[in-house]
Amino acid sequence: MLEEQQPEAAADPMSSSDALEDDQKETSDASPNISDADAFKILLEMKMKKRQKKPNLPSTVTELVTEEGSKVFVVGTAHFSDSSKRDVVKTIQEVQPDVVVVELCQYRVSMLKMDEQTLLKEAKEINLEKLQQAIKQNGVMSGLMQMLLLKVSAHITEQLGMAPGGEFREAFKEAGKVPFCKFHLGDRPIPVTFKRAIAALSFWQKVKLAWGLCFLSDPISKDDVEKCKQKDLLEQMMAEMIGEFPDLHRTIVSERDIYLTYMLKQAAKRIELPRASETEPRKCIPSVVVGVVGMGHVPGIEKNWNTDLNIQEIMSVPPPSTSSKVLRFVIKATVFGLMGYGCYRVGQRTVQFILSMPATQNCLQRLTEIRPRH
């Protein structure tokens, strides 16, 4: 059920099996001898009846149309908001989409299947193991940047007592209830984003940004979150911190606007209706898509919607700069230096302790009293 579209072409996602099985069960109970062709038709009719011609949608939804006539309903969300969860559920129930696209990549997909308490605990805990994993996955600089951004998310989580990504989990659940609905991951892989972000900064900009992220401590209330429905809270906080770094804003926000737009347009291709048999003629119709993204990305998606997009450039990872190589060397040298100094201090103190023991002093005294025999 869960798949990610690739830049070259849309993936072949699986249909919502759980919903399909439930509806087929209901159908089989009513008519035990129903044919596959009739079952498909009934499920499709049920979906079309539930799909509202004039859906009553939340104010956070933006409707876009492709050249082929497909409709895309983009739900702008705040990543820490119960209201956003309700908006996502209502939109999917109203339009009965063929595809649901969320602002996640394969590196963050685990949050869809984790319960709220586990996610809350994970978001609050940033430890050495997570740091090592981030560095192994993304490199030293990108890994450190990822952990600093996780610290921002953890700060909001701790302040609000709410795990991030609730709207994505609701989208995943609701998509499973819609017959023939596909689920796509629409965000650029996070290692690419971090590596491009690091490459866009100078050495001192990296230091300055890291300092700002390390000492983030402003209190946040739930009212602040809902006020930020016009601009996602996490992205707003990031925008305030990276406002003086235009290149960083470009890589973290603007480039992802382009990527998300591309993925939404890929998902909105005309779809082929399910066929009960190979002999039945093929029939394609415009699709209906629901996109679930942070509110801060909606203006960029609207801006890029009618533009021919090529994402090859924003998927490339530039080679590390000289300053990055120097900083990487300094970090490694510092770590190994501290380890070496620690071993030296421990060893020195151990030797001093052993020499100060009475038994050791007695042995040394006896050794000095022994005369060589001629």
C-alpha positions as CSV (number, residue, x, y, z in Angstrom):
1,M,0.0,0.0,0.0
2,L,2.8,2.3,0.8
3,E,5.1,3.4,-2.0
4,E,7.2,6.3,-3.1
5,Q,7.2,7.8,-6.5
6,Q,10.5,7.9,-8.3
7,P,11.7,11.0,-10.2
8,E,11.8,9.1,-13.5
9,A,8.2,7.8,-13.4
10,A,5.4,7.3,-10.9
11,A,5.6,4.1,-9.0
12,D,3.0,1.3,-9.4
13,P,1.4,1.6,-6.0
14,M,-0.9,-1.1,-4.5
15,S,-4.5,-0.5,-3.9
16,S,-6.0,-0.2,-0.4
17,S,-6.2,-3.9,0.4
18,D,-7.8,-3.5,3.8
19,A,-10.7,-1.4,2.5
20,L,-11.1,-3.7,-0.5
21,E,-11.3,-6.8,1.6
22,D,-13.9,-5.2,4.0
23,D,-16.1,-4.0,1.1
24,Q,-15.8,-7.3,-0.7
25,K,-16.8,-9.1,2.5
26,E,-19.9,-6.9,2.8
27,T,-20.7,-7.6,-0.9
28,S,-20.2,-11.3,-0.6
29,D,-22.5,-11.4,2.5
30,A,-25.3,-9.8,0.5
31,S,-24.7,-11.9,-2.7
32,P,-22.6,-15.0,-2.2
33,N,-22.5,-15.8,-5.9
34,I,-21.4,-12.3,-7.1
35,S,-18.9,-12.2,-9.9
36,D,-15.6,-10.4,-9.8
37,A,-16.8,-8.0,-12.5
38,D,-19.9,-7.1,-10.4
39,A,-17.8,-6.8,-7.3
40,F,-15.5,-4.3,-9.0
41,K,-18.4,-2.3,-10.3
42,I,-20.1,-2.2,-6.9
43,L,-16.9,-1.0,-5.2
44,L,-16.4,1.7,-7.8
45,E,-20.0,2.8,-7.5
46,M,-19.7,3.0,-3.7
47,K,-16.6,5.2,-4.1
48,M,-18.2,7.5,-6.7
49,K,-21.3,7.9,-4.6
50,K,-19.2,8.9,-1.5
51,R,-17.2,11.4,-3.7
52,Q,-18.9,14.7,-3.3
53,K,-19.4,16.8,-6.5
54,K,-19.2,19.9,-4.5
55,P,-17.2,18.8,-1.4
56,N,-17.4,20.8,1.8
57,L,-13.7,21.4,2.4
58,P,-11.7,23.1,5.2
59,S,-10.3,26.5,4.6
60,T,-6.8,25.1,4.6
61,V,-7.4,23.2,1.3
62,T,-6.2,24.5,-2.0
63,E,-7.7,23.0,-5.2
64,L,-5.5,22.7,-8.3
65,V,-6.3,21.3,-11.7
66,T,-4.0,19.6,-14.2
67,E,-4.1,20.0,-18.0
68,E,-5.7,16.6,-18.2
69,G,-8.5,17.6,-15.9
70,S,-7.3,15.8,-12.8
71,K,-8.0,17.5,-9.5
72,V,-5.5,17.9,-6.7
73,F,-6.6,19.0,-3.2
74,V,-3.6,20.3,-1.2
75,V,-4.2,20.3,2.5
76,G,-1.9,22.8,4.2
77,T,-1.1,21.6,7.7
78,A,0.7,22.5,10.9
79,H,2.8,19.4,11.8
80,F,1.8,19.8,15.5
81,S,-1.9,20.3,15.3
82,D,-5.1,18.3,16.1
83,S,-7.0,20.7,13.8
84,S,-4.8,19.7,10.9
85,K,-5.6,16.0,11.5
86,R,-9.3,16.7,11.3
87,D,-8.8,18.7,8.1
88,V,-7.0,15.8,6.5
89,V,-9.6,13.2,7.5
90,K,-12.5,15.4,6.3
91,T,-10.9,16.1,2.9
92,I,-10.2,12.5,2.2
93,Q,-13.7,11.5,3.2
94,E,-15.3,14.2,1.1
95,V,-13.3,13.7,-2.2
96,Q,-12.6,9.9,-2.0
97,P,-9.2,10.3,-3.8
98,D,-7.5,7.9,-6.1
99,V,-4.1,8.9,-4.7
100,V,-3.0,10.4,-1.4
101,V,0.5,12.1,-1.4
102,V,2.2,13.1,1.8
103,E,5.3,15.2,2.6
104,L,7.4,12.3,3.7
105,C,10.3,10.3,2.2
106,Q,11.4,6.7,2.7
107,Y,13.8,7.8,5.5
108,R,10.9,9.1,7.6
109,V,8.2,6.6,6.7
110,S,8.5,4.7,10.0
111,M,6.4,7.4,11.7
112,L,3.3,6.1,9.8
113,K,3.2,2.8,11.7
114,M,4.4,3.9,15.2
115,D,1.9,4.8,17.9
116,E,1.7,8.3,19.4
117,Q,3.4,7.4,22.7
118,T,6.4,5.8,21.0
119,L,6.8,8.7,18.6
120,L,6.5,11.2,21.5
121,K,9.3,9.3,23.4
122,E,11.5,9.0,20.2
123,A,11.1,12.7,19.4
124,K,12.2,13.8,22.9
125,E,15.2,11.5,23.0
126,I,18.2,12.6,21.1
127,N,21.2,10.4,22.1
128,L,24.6,9.4,20.9
129,E,23.2,6.4,19.0
130,K,20.9,8.6,16.9
131,L,23.8,10.9,16.2
132,Q,26.0,8.1,15.1
133,Q,23.2,6.8,12.8
134,A,22.7,10.2,11.3
135,I,26.4,10.7,10.6
136,K,26.7,7.2,9.1
137,Q,23.7,7.8,6.9
138,N,24.4,11.4,5.8
139,G,28.1,12.2,6.6
140,V,29.5,14.2,9.4
141,M,28.2,17.7,8.5
142,S,24.8,16.6,7.2
143,G,24.4,14.3,10.2
144,L,25.1,17.0,12.7
145,M,22.7,19.3,10.8
146,Q,20.0,16.7,10.9
147,M,20.4,16.2,14.7
148,L,20.2,20.0,15.2
149,L,17.0,20.1,13.3
150,L,15.7,17.1,15.3
151,K,16.5,19.2,18.4
152,V,14.1,21.9,17.1
153,S,11.4,19.3,16.5
154,A,12.1,17.8,20.0
155,H,11.9,21.2,21.6
156,I,8.4,21.7,20.1
157,T,7.4,18.2,21.1
158,E,8.5,18.8,24.7
159,Q,6.7,22.1,24.9
160,L,3.4,20.8,23.5
161,G,3.5,17.2,24.6
162,M,2.4,16.2,21.0
163,A,4.3,14.0,18.5
164,P,4.9,15.4,15.0
165,G,3.4,14.0,11.8
166,G,-0.1,13.2,13.2
167,E,-1.7,14.4,9.9
168,F,0.4,12.0,7.9
169,R,-0.7,9.1,10.1
170,E,-4.4,10.1,9.7
171,A,-3.9,10.3,5.9
172,F,-2.4,6.8,5.9
173,K,-5.3,5.4,7.9
174,E,-8.0,7.2,5.8
175,A,-6.4,6.2,2.5
176,G,-6.8,2.6,3.6
177,K,-10.5,3.0,3.8
178,V,-11.0,4.3,0.3
179,P,-11.4,1.6,-2.4
180,F,-8.6,1.5,-5.0
181,C,-6.7,4.4,-3.3
182,K,-3.0,4.6,-3.6
183,F,-0.5,6.1,-1.1
184,H,2.6,7.9,-2.3
185,L,5.6,9.4,-0.5
186,G,6.1,12.8,-2.1
187,D,9.1,14.5,-0.4
188,R,12.7,14.6,-1.5
189,P,15.0,12.1,0.3
190,I,16.2,13.8,3.5
191,P,20.0,13.0,2.9
192,V,19.8,14.9,-0.4
193,T,18.2,17.9,1.3
194,F,20.8,18.0,4.1
195,K,23.8,17.6,1.9
196,R,22.6,20.3,-0.5
197,A,21.9,22.6,2.5
198,I,25.3,22.1,4.0
199,A,27.0,22.7,0.7
200,A,25.2,26.0,0.3
201,L,26.7,27.4,3.5
202,S,30.1,28.9,4.2
203,F,32.1,27.7,7.2
204,W,31.0,30.6,9.5
205,Q,27.4,30.4,8.4
206,K,27.4,26.7,9.5
207,V,28.8,27.7,12.9
208,K,26.3,30.5,13.3
209,L,23.4,28.3,12.3
210,A,24.5,25.5,14.6
211,W,24.8,28.0,17.5
212,G,21.3,29.3,17.0
213,L,19.8,25.8,16.8
214,C,21.7,24.6,19.9
215,F,20.4,27.4,22.1
216,L,16.7,27.3,21.0
217,S,14.6,27.6,24.2
218,D,11.6,29.9,23.4
219,P,8.3,28.6,25.0
220,I,5.5,27.5,22.6
221,S,1.8,27.1,23.4
222,K,-0.9,25.3,21.6
223,D,-2.5,28.6,20.7
224,D,0.8,29.5,19.0
225,V,0.4,26.4,16.8
226,E,-3.1,27.2,15.7
227,K,-2.1,30.8,15.0
228,C,0.5,29.3,12.7
229,K,-2.1,27.5,10.6
230,Q,-1.3,30.2,8.0
231,K,2.4,29.1,8.1
232,D,3.6,25.8,9.6
233,L,5.1,26.2,13.1
234,L,8.2,24.2,12.5
235,E,8.9,25.8,9.2
236,Q,8.2,29.2,10.6
237,M,10.7,28.7,13.4
238,M,13.2,27.4,10.9
239,A,12.5,30.4,8.6
240,E,13.2,32.8,11.4
241,M,16.5,31.1,12.1
242,I,17.6,30.7,8.5
243,G,16.2,34.0,7.2
244,E,19.7,35.5,6.9
245,F,20.8,32.5,4.9
246,P,19.0,32.7,1.5
247,D,20.8,29.7,0.1
248,L,19.7,27.6,3.0
249,H,16.1,28.7,2.6
250,R,16.4,27.8,-1.1
251,T,17.5,24.2,-0.4
252,I,15.3,23.4,2.6
253,V,12.1,25.1,1.4
254,S,12.1,26.3,-2.2
255,E,13.6,23.2,-3.8
256,R,11.3,21.0,-1.8
257,D,8.4,23.1,-3.1
258,I,9.5,22.1,-6.6
259,Y,9.9,18.5,-5.7
260,L,6.5,18.2,-4.0
261,T,4.8,19.9,-7.0
262,Y,6.4,17.5,-9.4
263,M,5.3,14.5,-7.3
264,L,1.7,15.8,-7.0
265,K,1.6,16.2,-10.8
266,Q,2.9,12.7,-11.3
267,A,0.3,11.3,-9.0
268,A,-2.4,13.3,-10.9
269,K,-2.0,11.4,-14.2
270,R,-5.1,10.0,-15.8
271,I,-5.9,6.6,-14.2
272,E,-7.1,3.4,-15.7
273,L,-10.3,2.1,-14.1
274,P,-10.0,-1.4,-12.6
275,R,-11.0,-4.2,-15.0
276,A,-12.6,-7.4,-14.0
277,S,-11.0,-9.3,-16.9
278,E,-8.4,-8.8,-19.7
279,T,-11.1,-8.8,-22.3
280,E,-12.8,-5.7,-20.9
281,P,-11.8,-2.5,-22.8
282,R,-9.4,-0.1,-21.0
283,K,-10.9,3.2,-19.8
284,C,-9.0,6.1,-18.4
285,I,-10.4,9.0,-16.5
286,P,-9.0,12.1,-14.7
287,S,-7.8,11.3,-11.2
288,V,-8.5,12.9,-7.9
289,V,-5.5,13.4,-5.6
290,V,-5.2,14.7,-2.0
291,G,-1.8,16.1,-1.0
292,V,-0.9,16.6,2.7
293,V,2.0,19.1,3.1
294,G,3.1,21.7,5.6
295,M,1.3,25.0,5.2
296,G,4.6,26.8,4.3
297,H,4.9,24.7,1.1
298,V,1.5,25.6,-0.3
299,P,2.4,29.0,-1.9
300,G,5.4,27.4,-3.6
301,I,3.3,24.6,-5.0
302,E,0.8,27.0,-6.4
303,K,3.6,29.1,-7.9
304,N,5.2,26.1,-9.6
305,W,2.0,24.3,-10.6
306,N,1.8,25.6,-14.2
307,T,5.6,25.3,-14.8
308,D,7.4,22.5,-16.6
309,L,9.6,21.1,-13.9
310,N,12.9,19.2,-14.1
311,I,14.0,17.8,-10.7
312,Q,17.3,16.3,-11.8
313,E,19.2,19.4,-10.8
314,I,17.8,19.6,-7.3
315,M,18.4,15.8,-6.8
316,S,22.2,16.1,-7.4
317,V,24.6,16.3,-4.4
318,P,27.5,18.7,-4.9
319,P,31.0,17.6,-3.7
320,P,32.0,18.8,-0.3
321,S,33.6,22.3,-0.2
322,T,37.1,23.0,1.2
323,S,35.6,24.5,4.4
324,S,33.6,21.3,4.9
325,K,36.7,19.2,4.6
326,V,38.6,21.4,7.0
327,L,35.7,21.4,9.5
328,R,35.4,17.6,9.2
329,F,39.1,17.2,9.9
330,V,38.9,19.6,12.9
331,I,36.0,17.7,14.4
332,K,37.7,14.3,13.9
333,A,41.0,15.6,15.3
334,T,39.2,17.1,18.3
335,V,37.4,13.9,19.1
336,F,40.5,11.7,18.8
337,G,42.5,14.3,20.7
338,L,40.1,14.3,23.6
339,M,40.0,10.5,23.6
340,G,43.8,10.3,23.6
341,Y,44.1,12.9,26.4
342,G,41.4,11.1,28.4
343,C,43.3,7.8,28.1
344,Y,46.6,9.6,29.1
345,R,45.0,11.1,32.2
346,V,43.4,7.9,33.2
347,G,46.6,6.0,32.7
348,Q,48.6,8.6,34.6
349,R,46.3,8.6,37.6
350,T,46.2,4.8,37.6
351,V,50.0,4.6,37.8
352,Q,50.1,7.2,40.6
353,F,47.4,5.3,42.5
354,I,49.3,2.0,42.2
355,L,52.6,3.5,43.3
356,S,50.9,5.1,46.3
357,M,49.7,1.8,47.6
358,P,51.6,0.5,50.7
359,A,52.1,-3.0,49.2
360,T,53.7,-1.5,46.1
361,Q,56.0,0.8,48.2
362,N,57.1,-2.3,50.3
363,C,58.0,-4.2,47.2
364,L,60.0,-1.3,45.8
365,Q,61.8,-0.9,49.1
366,R,62.8,-4.6,49.1
367,L,64.0,-4.4,45.5
368,T,66.3,-1.5,46.4
369,E,67.7,-3.4,49.4
370,I,68.6,-6.4,47.3
371,R,72.3,-6.3,46.4
372,P,73.7,-8.1,43.4
373,R,75.7,-11.1,44.4
374,H,79.3,-11.6,43.1
